């Protein structure tokens, strides 16, 4: 049984540290002693091929897997955005964003969170009336309204079309600049990882196979010098031929 | 009627298709009334011309006249209230019991193991076939009728509660958990609303089963109720009252179904959005 501790964020301590995370499904080992640490305000992308266990790792870090072993410490609050929006179909958009929210001025906080993802006027809509991109933006607002120190993103744009995905990446970058949250972004999209992350972890063979800093300017494009080289390097490590 | 707004709308390409599709609909709907009305008229005609013997099947107008007479002297109301009381009590007992057991079996693994097998076995018994045994157990009084209704209502509510809870998307429960909802809050915000469509279906089937049970139950040594009214009328060959009783049963079923549909539409507004897209 994995221990997962949550405490208040103090000083420069990392938002998340994990040690010796192990998980197997029957005889198949998926994670064989994974450790990682995320600093305050740092965006880390977790890259890996399909079936490499990156979503499993994120679920463990989110405290959603009772059968993993290892130790996870989260300093501060964490919020999760899944690949599917997972909005409750029987609650209107605003109620979905405010799910489980307590404290003063919840209505105002919900309104501001929806405005930040550009859906302020849709607060009375049912989730079924939204497009895929809109629903995912509501899911982002639902995470954002909790003012998390750490955002756990499980292929959050994986189910969206290419154009919507690009818009969501821009949105996430803007929100991160405004709020300064740390994030762990699970993705199989090398370009997405390079566009959004400060550091890239490569999950391969049940372990963290590489830990690469991304030395690119904060507002980067695929045309930046160095982008192509990093992209080729990562694809090479993932076993994808680039020539 | 529908042509006037068509002329007023600006000549848009989109505006043309919609009325075109809508126009045949009202006429189609009227068509569905033709055969029932023809049947009733034919029945009336056959009774009036003596083709149907009045002791076999009286004219619909005679049945309505009898209904009017019995409602004016209060007889119908007395029997109706008694029947409704039995149905209500039985539904309440059977429904609540089924709701509790269905929830326990749906939510808890232990509950599933303990509760579900006996219920599945009991389901195979046609509950109306239990009348002789029930007479031995609870006698032929009021408790027999209520037990029968409760038994009839139990199974549909139980199975639909169980299925409704089991069919809830586990991923939604998980999402509620990461939003900080505790067990009680998850039950209230995820499980209950998620199972509600299924619960409504169960309730509708239960009400149908309740009326059916009532028809059978009230033919065993009843002193009041619509069923009694019909049995007594049969002894005196008052066929009009027998047919009236049938009509009342049918109306009760129709009204309860309609009421439930309205409640369903109000409480499940979110599904309309689902259907629209």
Boltz contact constraints between the chains, C-beta under 6 A:
constraints:
  - contact:
      token1: [A, 80]
      token2: [B, 178]
      max_distance: 6.0
  - contact:
      token1: [A, 86]
      token2: [B, 171]
      max_distance: 6.0
  - contact:
      token1: [A, 86]
      token2: [B, 172]
      max_distance: 6.0
  - contact:
      token1: [A, 86]
      token2: [B, 175]
      max_distance: 6.0
  - contact:
      token1: [A, 88]
      token2: [B, 172]
      max_distance: 6.0
  - contact:
      token1: [A, 89]
      token2: [B, 270]
      max_distance: 6.0
  - contact:
      token1: [A, 90]
      token2: [B, 193]
      max_distance: 6.0
  - contact:
      token1: [A, 90]
      token2: [B, 270]
      max_distance: 6.0
  - contact:
      token1: [A, 99]
      token2: [B, 179]
      max_distance: 6.0
  - contact:
      token1: [A, 100]
      token2: [B, 179]
      max_distance: 6.0
  - contact:
      token1: [A, 100]
      token2: [B, 180]
      max_distance: 6.0
  - contact:
      token1: [A, 100]
      token2: [B, 181]
      max_distance: 6.0
  - contact:
      token1: [A, 126]
      token2: [B, 270]
      max_distance: 6.0
  - contact:
      token1: [A, 126]
      token2: [B, 273]
      max_distance: 6.0
  - contact:
      token1: [A, 128]
      token2: [B, 273]
      max_distance: 6.0
  - contact:
      token1: [A, 128]
      token2: [B, 274]
      max_distance: 6.0
  - contact:
      token1: [A, 128]
      token2: [B, 277]
      max_distance: 6.0
  - contact:
      token1: [A, 129]
      token2: [B, 273]
      max_distance: 6.0
